[in-house]
């Protein structure tokens, strides 16, 4: 959407430092910012994308005041593959380009495959009128830093507005558009989605780096029209959406969808995450502790794979590092030769934590169950016999006594209600929580 004079005045206002005074920058080079400019020209045009790049430069210059970790992905080279790679681990993503939201006059797509996301180059280097839409299924898979913020700048529908500057939607339609456009990004684990149809991304970047306040208050501190309206998101449970209609046009050109209580400090803290795939995990603090303690390096150099199942070989390595066990002098099993976990398997066997899965075998590639997990931990911590029976679904399990021991020690609350789910596989995220509770200070 274009209000050229308004946008230019606001951009210059903040670019030359005439905005409200802020605190000293509170984050350093570790915070990653990505600025994306999609193609917005029509065939025969050559100036609209250039104006978006000019707005992006103001955002880039502002981000560079606080961090050198700023990446630009601009049309005609802003393809999906480039954007997906660039945004890995990002805490702030600014997008300027076309917006294809819903409801709209265009064809309805129940999977929102081309809606509520980014308009990017179909192929690289082929001009600024060469675009394709990447909707919710794409942006929901972005691997951002925990509590990242998305800033959608100068695009249609995201803040509730229409494509026309005069054809303003009803309040009901605007609410749907705001909720829909944020939904995919929220699935990716972001703390907030800000849409600014006419103004600049600069004040939001500044607040995220230099203040300690809720993201809602940061949104309120940016230039506004004083016509705030809040409502529960129609797409994502547990989040609140806000709009701020323009006094002059009555249009919906500014919005925020945010998770309750998220702060600018949360955004900066998320930059410390060691992995790009844990933003949506419920075990972020546990995984971060595991990494900081040197117990894991992840499933790759940038990923932890929190939903993946833990194998018995991996379990051995987790336990050996957690307990800082010495190297073993014997080779205890015949089926782990060549395994990357062989040394650790021998270390836990030497410490008396396992006798294997069968005579002379350890079964290193088999998945660890929650019952087995309980026994590993109960032995490692030498926990006393429990005084109560905590769960109803483990009667007759060979691990029942150990399950009760770790429950009494506060290491588990079960899988829900009075159940422990002893035969279920342990995920890597759950493993992080078990180990954090067992060995964390």
Beta strands, then each sheet from edge to edge (+ up, - down):
strand 1: 33-37
strand 2: 70-74
strand 3: 92-96
strand 4: 118-121
strand 5: 131-134
strand 6: 149-153
strand 7: 192-196
strand 8: 228-232
strand 9: 239-244
strand 10: 254-259
sheet 1: 2+ 1+ 3+ 6+ 7+ 10- 9+ 8-
sheet 2: 4+ 5-
end
